[in-house]
Structures are given as C-alpha cells and as structure tokens.
C-alpha cells in the first residue's frame, strides 16, 4: 500500500479544463473564472483539501464563493467530497478527471485524509469481490471507493 501522489496525475491542466467544461455544461452550468481557480487549487493540492486549505491556496477566492462553487462542481461530477468525523469535509478532483484511482486513510480523531493506492493485482481482486457482491444484490457497480478508518500516526 503506497501513498498516492497529489491530485495532478496524468491529465494536463488544459485537458482537465476541457473535461470540466463538458461536465458543467451537462448540468447547465458555466465554467466561470472562479470555478477555474477552484479547480486549479484542487489540482495543486496534495490529497483532499478542506475549504480553509483551498482558501489558503488562492486568497482571492471568497469562502462563500468556494462553498457555492464546490456544490455545483460536486453536482456535475467534477469534485468528490470526502466526509470525515471532524467538522470539515475535504474535496478532491474526481478520479475521471485525474485518471488516478486511489483510496483514503481517514483518521477518526483529527480527520486527516491520506490518499493511498493498492497494487494492481490487489485492486483487480477487490474489483472481482465487489462485482460478485453487487451481482448477488442485483446491483450494477460503476466504480468503488475504499475508505479505511482509524488513527493516524500522530493520534495513536
């Protein structure tokens, strides 16, 4: 289990911008300057970011604008919200934009979220097990997310 790299995986900024514009158009939304800056902040971040962390990367983005735009971007499938048991949700670009499949370690004490990747063989085995469970339940899976809950090194 290796830690995953930052959110800027394999797609260029221009390709991501094009994809975001298409996803927003599908929900009758525009790719505004504020949304571009928000996507750029998420691309620059290492791992999922809180709204405060997003604000710190671009001080010209008002928090009220960040909240509104994250809701729109989440609805359009541009960002994924990761909920922890602390007061702050964390956000990252959706995997379909980054081409970077990963999972999360979530500390139940401090709320930190760390990305990690599984070995390809383990990921395939997990996919098969999940597909079997889904088939048995009459469910059609599209993807999966795995969040491991526990205590980070600092909180142990």
GICOR-V192244 format. One record per helix or strand. SS is the DSSP state (H for helix, E for strand). FROM is the first residue (numbers start at 1). TO is the last residue. If there is no record, write none. Layout:
ss & from & to
SS & FROM & TO
SS & FROM & TO
//
This chain:
ss & from & to
E & 2 & 3
H & 13 & 26
H & 33 & 44
E & 49 & 49
H & 51 & 57
H & 63 & 75
E & 79 & 82
E & 90 & 93
H & 95 & 98
E & 103 & 107
E & 113 & 117
H & 120 & 136
E & 147 & 150
//
